[in-house]
Amino acid sequence: MSTHRELAQKYLVPHFTPKAAWQNDALPIIERAEGCYLYDTDGVEYLDGLAGLFCVNIGHGRPDLSNAAAKQMNKLAYSTNWGFAHPPAIEAAEMIAGFAPGDLSETFFVSSGSEAVESAIKFARNYHLARGDEGRYKVISRNWAYHGTTLGALSVTGIPKFRDPYLPMLWDGTRHVSNTRECTSPVGTPAAELSCVQAIEEMILAEGPETISMVIGEPVQNGGGALVPPNGYWQELRRICDRYGVLLVADEVICSFGRFGHWFASERLDVVPDMITFAKGVTSAYQPLGGVVIRGQLVEELFDSPMGSYVHGSTFGGHPVATAVAVANMTAMRDEGVLQHVLDNEGYFTEQLQAMGDAHRSVREVRGTGYFYAVDLCSDSANDLDLSPTQETGLRGGALGGFVREERMTVRPDDRGYTGLTISPPLVADRAIIDDLVARIDRVADRVDAWLGDND
């Protein structure tokens, strides 16, 4: 009789997984989860240091969320938001409006983060057309930014290895500029004078402001490794966009619903964008749901224009079961103080990771805040030596991933703009879980130190 592993290897096509890893005899088959831990079919326990994929914010094994799904399924399993509405989508949208910053008040639901970014691109274009600005269609994004993998979202994504196979198929309306880690300005430079800020304004002027539809960025960028922006950076983006009539979009597919101790990271950064994309944490991944929350004034302008509607939609957008789970998830996060829990523990989390990094020659820097961090690896931190090409290839080619697997945890060995580990546990992780996670990362760093000594 075939095992689950054998059947998976025979019938499933994996996501972003090389053949060698997929056909491995030790491929884990996860069958259950509880809190911050996963369990495979062999009974092996794994610490979920990535919250699934930055999404299981409230933790695994919540019967209140599964009960909400079952109750809704028994009452109304499906209905659309095309010319109709249903109570779960209405309630979810109302809650999101209450949590969103400023006058962002209307939500367009889809089923994933990539679809949310596609929807923001389309809304921006529809909005400018409604105002008679037919020349506005270009999008400014940042290097190494991840905004999704569908063709429109992939056009905005700035990660070469994801884009390169599809370059002939990608829309040519995106212009990529430097991200905050690529900023060349000295420490202490005023935000308006930062090279990474000026790069955005310079691109708008070079392309012609009348052609630019929107600027998009993650409040804390994932690609490149938990890039926390300099103080004032987002306020400058807001100023630039307002000056040239460009819409500002915060991609919060990872950043929203508590990852940084607020419902939306834009609130923490004290900026009100024109649109916020979200997914993942809105249901804590108990159901697939994403969306765009939009400033009400923009929706009104579009509806009151000759266009009369937002020309976009999908079969499952605002699915009643998914939105019912979103309501249950947001209610539980609010009532249980999950966001305050993140704020109460982020300092401890940071300190433990920093102390771990300081003890290892292979750790150049620990970046991040909230419950989202990156451990950036190098050859020798004391002398600020980069990894050699051979070391980088070896770590990225499987050595680092092997060290992580041996520690039975799901932090991500990362190669998107840096070589290191991306860390993003469920938001319910307490200090005991943080200690367990940091201890495992410490042992991985021990292995990297030793490996570098053998691979100079």
C-alpha positions in Angstrom: 0.0 0.0 0.0 1.4 3.4 -1.0 2.3 5.9 1.7 1.1 9.5 1.8 4.6 10.5 0.8 4.7 8.2 -2.2 1.2 9.4 -3.3 2.2 13.0 -2.9 5.3 12.5 -5.0 3.3 10.7 -7.6 0.3 13.0 -7.9 0.9 16.4 -6.4 2.8 19.2 -8.2 4.5 21.2 -5.5 4.8 25.0 -5.2 8.3 26.5 -5.5 10.0 23.1 -4.6 12.9 21.6 -6.5 12.6 17.9 -7.5 15.4 16.8 -5.1 13.5 18.2 -2.1 10.1 16.9 -3.3 11.4 13.4 -4.0 13.3 13.2 -0.8 12.5 10.1 1.3 12.1 12.4 4.4 9.5 14.7 2.8 7.3 15.7 5.7 3.6 15.0 5.5 1.9 17.3 8.0 -1.4 16.0 9.3 -2.3 18.1 12.3 -1.4 21.2 14.2 -2.0 22.8 17.5 -1.0 26.3 18.7 2.5 27.0 17.3 3.4 23.4 16.5 2.9 21.0 13.6 2.9 17.2 13.5 3.6 14.9 10.6 2.3 11.4 9.9 5.3 9.9 11.7 4.4 11.8 14.9 7.4 14.2 14.5 6.8 17.7 16.0 7.8 20.9 14.2 7.8 24.4 15.5 5.9 26.7 13.1 8.3 29.6 12.9 6.7 31.0 9.7 3.0 31.0 10.8 2.3 28.7 7.8 3.3 31.3 5.2 3.0 34.5 7.3 -0.7 33.8 7.7 -1.8 31.6 10.7 -1.8 34.6 12.9 -4.1 33.3 15.6 -2.4 29.9 15.8 -3.4 26.4 14.7 -6.3 24.3 16.0 -9.0 26.9 16.7 -12.4 25.2 16.9 -14.2 28.6 17.1 -13.0 29.3 13.5 -13.8 25.8 12.2 -17.2 26.0 13.9 -17.9 29.4 12.2 -17.1 27.8 8.8 -19.4 24.8 9.4 -22.3 27.0 10.7 -22.1 29.2 7.6 -21.8 26.3 5.3 -25.0 24.8 6.7 -26.8 28.1 6.3 -25.5 29.6 3.1 -22.5 27.8 1.4 -22.3 30.1 -1.6 -23.5 33.4 -2.9 -21.9 36.1 -5.0 -21.2 39.8 -4.5 -22.2 40.5 -8.2 -25.5 42.4 -7.9 -26.2 40.7 -4.5 -24.6 40.8 -1.0 -24.7 38.5 1.9 -24.4 39.1 5.7 -20.9 37.6 6.3 -19.2 39.7 3.6 -21.1 42.8 4.8 -20.0 42.2 8.4 -16.4 41.5 7.5 -16.2 44.6 5.4 -17.7 46.7 8.2 -15.1 45.3 10.7 -12.3 46.0 8.3 -13.5 49.6 7.8 -13.4 50.0 11.5 -9.9 48.8 11.8 -8.4 50.5 8.7 -6.6 53.8 9.1 -8.1 57.2 8.0 -10.9 57.1 5.5 -10.2 53.7 4.0 -13.7 52.3 4.3 -14.8 50.1 1.4 -13.5 46.6 0.7 -13.3 44.6 -2.5 -12.9 40.9 -1.6 -10.9 38.3 -3.6 -9.3 35.0 -2.6 -5.6 35.6 -2.3 -2.8 38.2 -2.0 -1.9 38.0 -5.7 -5.5 38.7 -6.6 -5.6 41.6 -4.2 -2.6 43.2 -5.9 -4.2 42.6 -9.3 -7.3 44.3 -8.0 -5.4 47.3 -6.8 -3.7 47.7 -10.2 -7.1 47.5 -11.9 -8.9 49.8 -9.5 -6.2 52.5 -9.9 -6.5 52.3 -13.7 -10.3 52.4 -13.5 -10.1 55.4 -11.1 -7.9 57.4 -13.4 -10.0 56.6 -16.4 -13.1 57.8 -14.5 -11.3 61.1 -13.9 -10.3 61.4 -17.6 -6.6 60.7 -17.0 -6.4 58.1 -19.7 -2.6 58.3 -19.8 -2.1 57.0 -16.3 -1.3 53.3 -16.3 2.2 52.8 -15.0 3.1 51.3 -11.6 6.2 52.1 -9.5 7.4 49.2 -7.4 10.7 48.5 -5.6 13.5 46.1 -6.2 13.2 42.7 -4.6 9.5 43.4 -3.6 7.2 40.5 -3.6 3.6 41.3 -4.7 2.4 38.0 -6.0 2.7 35.5 -8.9 -0.2 36.0 -11.2 0.9 37.7 -14.3 -0.3 41.2 -13.4 1.1 41.0 -9.8 4.3 39.3 -11.1 4.8 42.3 -13.3 4.9 44.4 -10.2 7.0 41.9 -8.2 10.8 42.7 -8.2 12.3 39.3 -7.6 14.3 38.2 -10.7 14.1 34.4 -10.3 10.3 34.6 -10.1 10.0 37.0 -13.1 12.7 35.7 -15.5 10.8 32.6 -16.8 7.8 34.7 -17.7 9.4 38.0 -19.0 8.0 37.7 -22.5 4.5 37.4 -21.0 4.7 40.2 -18.4 3.0 43.6 -18.7 5.6 46.3 -19.3 4.0 49.1 -17.2 6.0 48.6 -14.1 9.1 50.7 -13.2 11.3 49.3 -10.4 13.3 51.6 -8.1 15.6 51.1 -5.1 14.2 49.7 -1.9 15.1 51.1 1.6 18.0 48.7 2.1 19.6 50.0 -1.2 19.5 53.5 0.1 22.9 55.2 -0.3 22.3 58.2 2.0 24.3 58.6 5.2 22.7 57.9 8.5 20.8 60.9 9.7 19.8 62.2 6.3 16.3 63.8 6.4 13.7 61.5 4.9 13.0 63.8 2.0 16.6 63.7 1.0 17.0 59.9 1.2 18.2 58.4 -2.1 15.5 55.7 -1.9 12.8 58.4 -1.6 14.3 60.6 -4.3 14.4 57.6 -6.6 10.6 57.4 -6.6 10.1 61.1 -7.4 12.8 60.9 -10.1 11.1 58.0 -11.7 7.8 59.8 -11.7 9.4 62.8 -13.4 11.4 60.7 -15.9 8.3 58.8 -17.0 6.0 61.8 -16.9 3.6 62.2 -13.9 0.6 62.1 -16.3 1.5 58.4 -17.0 1.9 57.2 -13.4 -1.1 55.4 -11.9 0.2 54.2 -8.5 3.2 53.5 -6.2 3.1 50.2 -4.3 5.2 49.0 -1.4 5.1 46.8 1.6 5.3 48.8 4.9 8.0 46.4 5.9 9.4 44.7 2.8 9.7 40.9 2.9 12.1 40.5 -0.1 15.5 41.6 1.0 14.8 40.5 4.5 12.4 42.3 6.8 13.3 45.8 5.6 11.9 48.3 8.2 11.7 51.7 6.5 13.5 54.8 7.9 11.5 57.2 9.9 9.5 59.5 7.6 9.9 57.3 4.5 6.2 56.6 4.1 5.2 60.2 4.9 7.4 61.2 2.0 5.8 58.7 -0.3 2.4 60.1 0.7 3.7 63.7 -0.1 5.1 62.7 -3.5 2.0 60.8 -4.5 -0.2 63.7 -3.5 2.0 66.2 -5.4 1.7 64.3 -8.7 -1.8 62.8 -8.4 -0.6 59.3 -8.0 -2.4 56.7 -5.8 -0.3 55.2 -2.9 -0.9 51.5 -2.3 0.4 49.7 0.8 0.7 46.0 0.1 -0.1 44.5 3.5 -0.7 40.9 2.6 1.9 40.0 5.2 1.9 43.2 7.2 -1.7 43.4 8.3 -3.9 41.8 11.0 -1.4 42.0 13.8 2.0 41.1 12.4 3.3 44.4 13.7 0.9 44.8 16.6 -1.7 46.8 14.7 -4.6 45.8 12.4 -2.7 47.5 9.6 1.0 48.3 9.6 0.2 51.6 7.9 -1.4 52.7 11.2 1.9 51.9 13.0 3.8 53.9 10.4 1.3 56.8 10.7 0.3 57.0 7.0 -3.0 56.7 5.2 -2.5 55.2 1.8 -5.2 55.2 -0.9 -5.5 51.5 -0.9 -4.3 48.6 1.3 -4.1 45.1 -0.1 -4.5 42.2 2.4 -5.0 38.4 2.6 -3.3 35.7 4.8 -4.0 37.0 8.4 -7.6 38.2 7.8 -8.8 34.6 8.3 -5.5 33.4 9.9 -5.5 31.1 6.8 -8.4 29.0 8.0 -10.1 30.0 4.7 -8.6 31.6 1.6 -9.6 35.3 1.5 -7.9 38.5 0.4 -9.0 42.0 -0.7 -8.4 45.6 -1.1 -9.7 48.3 1.3 -10.1 51.6 -0.5 -10.6 55.2 0.5 -14.4 55.8 0.3 -14.0 59.0 -1.7 -12.2 57.1 -4.5 -15.0 54.5 -4.8 -17.6 57.3 -4.9 -15.8 59.1 -7.6 -15.6 56.0 -9.7 -19.3 55.1 -9.2 -20.4 58.7 -9.9 -18.3 58.8 -13.2 -19.5 57.8 -16.7 -17.7 54.5 -16.1 -20.2 53.8 -13.3 -18.6 50.7 -11.9 -15.3 48.9 -11.0 -14.8 46.6 -14.0 -13.5 43.6 -12.2 -14.8 40.5 -10.3 -14.3 36.9 -9.5 -16.4 33.8 -8.6 -15.2 33.3 -5.1 -14.5 36.9 -4.0 -16.2 37.5 -0.7 -17.2 33.9 -0.3 -19.7 33.6 2.5 -17.7 30.8 4.3 -14.4 32.7 4.0 -15.9 36.0 5.2 -17.7 34.3 8.1 -14.3 32.9 9.2 -12.8 36.3 8.8 -15.4 37.7 11.2 -14.7 35.0 13.7 -10.9 35.4 13.4 -11.0 39.2 13.7 -13.4 39.0 16.7 -11.2 36.5 18.5 -8.0 38.5 17.8 -9.8 41.6 19.2 -11.3 40.0 22.2 -8.2 38.1 23.2 -5.8 41.0 22.8 -3.6 39.4 20.2 -2.3 42.7 18.9 -1.3 43.9 22.3 0.4 40.6 22.9 2.6 41.3 19.9 3.4 44.7 21.2 4.1 43.4 24.7 6.5 40.7 23.4 8.3 42.3 20.4 11.0 43.9 22.5 11.8 40.5 24.1 11.7 38.8 20.7 14.1 41.4 19.3 16.5 41.2 22.2 16.7 37.4 22.1 17.4 37.4 18.4 19.9 40.1 18.6 21.8 38.3 21.4 21.8 35.1 19.3 23.1 37.0 16.3 25.9 38.7 18.4 27.2 35.3 19.4 27.8 34.1 15.8 30.4 35.1 13.2 27.9 34.1 10.5 25.2 36.6 11.5 25.7 40.0 10.0 22.5 41.5 11.2 19.1 40.7 12.6 16.4 43.0 11.1 12.7 43.4 11.8 10.1 44.3 14.4 6.8 43.0 15.7 6.7 39.2 14.9 8.6 39.5 11.6 12.4 39.2 11.4 15.3 38.3 9.1 18.7 36.8 10.1 21.2 38.0 7.5 24.2 35.7 7.0 27.7 36.6 6.1 31.2 35.0 6.0 32.6 36.9 9.0 30.6 39.5 10.9 33.5 40.8 12.9 35.3 41.9 9.7 32.1 42.6 7.6 33.0 39.9 5.1 30.3 38.9 2.5 29.7 35.2 1.8 32.0 34.1 -1.1 30.1 33.0 -4.3 30.9 29.4 -3.4 29.6 29.8 0.2 26.5 31.6 -1.0 25.8 28.9 -3.6 26.3 26.1 -1.0 24.1 27.6 1.6 21.3 28.5 -0.9 21.7 25.2 -2.7 20.6 23.1 0.3 23.0 23.4 3.2 21.0 26.0 5.1 17.7 24.3 4.3 19.1 21.1 5.7 20.2 22.7 8.9 16.7 24.1 9.4 15.0 20.8 8.7 17.2 19.1 11.2 15.9 21.5 13.8 12.3 20.6 13.0 11.0 24.1 12.4 9.5 26.0 9.4 11.5 29.2 9.3 12.4 30.1 5.7 15.9 29.7 4.3 15.8 32.8 2.1 17.7 33.9 -1.0 15.6 36.8 -2.2 18.0 39.8 -2.0 20.0 38.3 0.8 21.1 34.9 2.2 19.5 34.1 5.6 16.5 33.1 7.5 13.0 34.7 7.5 11.1 34.3 10.8 7.4 35.0 11.3 5.7 32.8 14.0 2.0 32.8 14.9 1.1 35.9 16.8 0.0 33.9 19.8 3.6 32.7 20.4 4.5 33.5 24.0 7.9 33.9 25.5 8.3 30.1 26.0 7.7 29.6 22.3 10.0 32.5 21.4 12.7 30.9 23.5 12.2 27.6 21.8 12.3 29.2 18.4 15.4 31.3 19.1 17.2 28.3 20.6 16.6 26.3 17.3 17.8 29.3 15.2 20.9 29.5 17.5 21.7 25.9 16.7 21.3 26.5 13.0 23.7 29.5 13.3 26.1 27.1 15.1 26.0 24.8 12.1 26.5 27.7 9.7 29.5 28.9 11.6 31.1 25.4 11.5 30.1 25.0 7.8 31.8 28.3 6.9 34.9 27.1 8.7 35.0 24.1 6.4 34.1 26.0 3.3 36.3 29.1 3.2 
